[in-house]
């Protein structure tokens, strides 16, 4: 999957589902060396950083929607454990 596709089909939907307007100040995607086909995300929200392999190589049966849902779930946990969103359940948004 191309980086532009990962940004629009995986990362953007997950960010919109979890974060409030203005909370995310930036994110970067890069090809990761961990597994062939992997894409790394570094996201900054209200001064805190989240790093994760949003695409973890070539996994049969995983679609952009599946990767996005996986990321969304992890971002919900990130917010709940952050200083700015401590104990908030963003699954309810």
MIDO-157675 format. One record per residue: residue in one letter; z, x, y of N, C-alpha, C in turn. Coordinates in steps of 0.02 Angstrom, whole numbers, plus 50000, padded with zeros to 5 digits. Example, Ala and Ser with C-alpha at 12.3 -4.5 7.8 and 13.67 -1.06 7.14 Angstrom:
# residues 2
A503905066049716503905061549775503905066049835;S503545064249888503575068449947503945064550002;
//
This chain:
# residues 93
X500005004349941500005000050000500005004550062;X499585002950110499535006750172500145005450216;X500315010450258500905009750302500855003550347;X500275002150373500194996350417500334989850378;X500124989650315500264983750274501004983150259;X501334988750245502054988750233502414986150294;X502214988550353502534986350415502464978850426;X501864976150416501744969050431501944964350374;X501884966450312502004961950256502694962750223;X503004968450232503654969750200504214970150252;X504144974650300504684976150347504764970650400;X504234968750434504284963850488504604957150465;X504394954250409504714947950389505464948750374;X505654954350345506364955550330506764956350394;X506494959950443506844960850507506924954150542;X506384950250545506424943650578506944939150545;X507014939650479507464935250443508204937050453;X508334943350471509034945650473509304946950543;X508894949950586509154952250651509024947250707;X509484947350754509414943350815508964947150864;X508684943650911508264946550963508624952450996;X508284958051001508554963851036509014968350996;X509194966550935509644970750896509314977050869;X508684976550850508324982350822507994986050880;X508174992450887507894996450941507315000750917;X507215001250852506655004950827506665005750752;X506075007050725506045008750654505445013250644;X505475017250591504935021850574504805021350500;X504175021450482503965021550412503625028150399;X503725030750339503385036850320503265036950245;X502755040550224502625041350153503165045950126;X503475043850072504035047650043503795051649982;X504095057349972503915061649916504295059649852;X504785055249857505225053649801504825051349740;X504405046449748503975043849696503285042649725;X502775043849688502095042749714502025035449735;X501775034349795501695027549821502305024849857;X502815028949867503435026649900503365026949976;X503705022350009503715022150082504445021650104;X504635026150149505315026350175505355022850242;X505915019450253506055016050316506675018950346;X506655020250411507255021950449507275016850506;X507805012950509507865007550558508505008650597;X508475007650663509065008150706509195001350737;X509804998950727510024992550754510694993550789;X510694992250853511304992950894511674999450880;X511305004850877511585011550871511745013750800;X511625009550751511765011350681511095011950643;X511085016550596510455018050561510485015850488;X509925013050466509825010850397509225014650371;X509315018350316508765022050284508685019550213;X508055018450193507935015650127507205016550107;X507075017150042506395017250016506185009950007;X505795007450053505595000350051505074999049997;X504675003949981504225003649924504425009549880;X504585008049818504835013249773504335014749719;X503795018149738503275019849691502875013749671;X502515014349617502115008949592502505005349538;X502724999249552503114995449505502714989249485;X502534988649422502144982749401502524976249417;X502154971449443502444964949457502774964249526;X502834969749563503144969349629502594968149681;X502674962849718502204961149772502524962949839;X502134962349892502404963549959502984958749972;X502924952549949503454947549959504094949549921;X504014952349861504594954649822504944960449856;X504544965349879504844971049915505194968649979;X504884963850013505184961350075505834957750062;X505864953750010506484950249992507034955149973;X506844960449937507324965649919507604968849982;X507164970550029507374973550092507804968750132;X507604962450136507994957450173508714957050146;X508784956950081509444956650051509874962750069;X509574968650068509934974750086510104974850160;X509664972250203509814972050274510384967250289;X510434961750252511004957150259511654960950246;X511664964950193512254968950177512394974150231;X511864977450256511934982450308512274979350370;X512044973550391512334970250450513064968450437;X513204965750378513894963750362514374969650360;X514114975650347514534981650344514504985750409;X514114983550457514034987250520514604985650569;X514664989850620515164988450672514964982350713;X514314981450725514104975950768514094969150732;X514034969150667513994962850632514504962050576;X515064965650583515564965950530515714958950502;X515624958250437515784952350398515334946250413;X514824947150454514354941550467513914940550405;X513794934350389513334932750334512674930550364;X512204935150368511554933650397511094930050347;X511344928750286510954924650240510894917550264;X511334915550308511354908750332510854907350387;X510534912550414510054911650469509434908250448;
//
